[in-house]
């Protein structure tokens, strides 16, 4: 009888250990932490959002004040960029830092993929020190049996009390269904 009980407790321990390890990896993600911080700040500030969507040439605009759940939903797409932090992809990037931006007084930390991966390019623009983040630009690609999509994502920040606070974000791209037409889209959201 002792042996099955011991095996059971070992399995429970192993399951808890693996699940805690996965949760700590997700919680340690740069983009997860960034989104959590932005949601908390923007919700507390009761920031409003001016959102312009263009879908295949047809445009629509809305103005609203998101609650924390809506901010989570709005910014969730940026969590997909955390792919660059996965152990499997750590060696898949050529990294350059403190590259001068030719159009501003900012520096760039650039991640350029050396193989085919979901986030082939990621750029962080910052002023003097990385913690003074001003902009993030990235490309995200996804392909499966039903569709292929490419998204260009960007976030712009303004420093408030020593913290980068989101002021504008954009998502642009195209999605091609394998048995259908391509759909082009553009979303520009300005935080007020």
Secondary structure by P-SEA (a helix, b strand, c coil): caaaaaaaaaaaaaaaaaaaaaaaaaaacaaaaaaaaaaaaaaaaccccbbbbbcccbbbbbbbbbcaaaaaaaaccccccccccccccccccccccccccccccbbbbbbbbcccccccbbbbbbcccccccccccbbbbbbcccbbbbbbbbbbbbbcccbbbbcbbbbbbccccccbbbbbbbbbbbcc
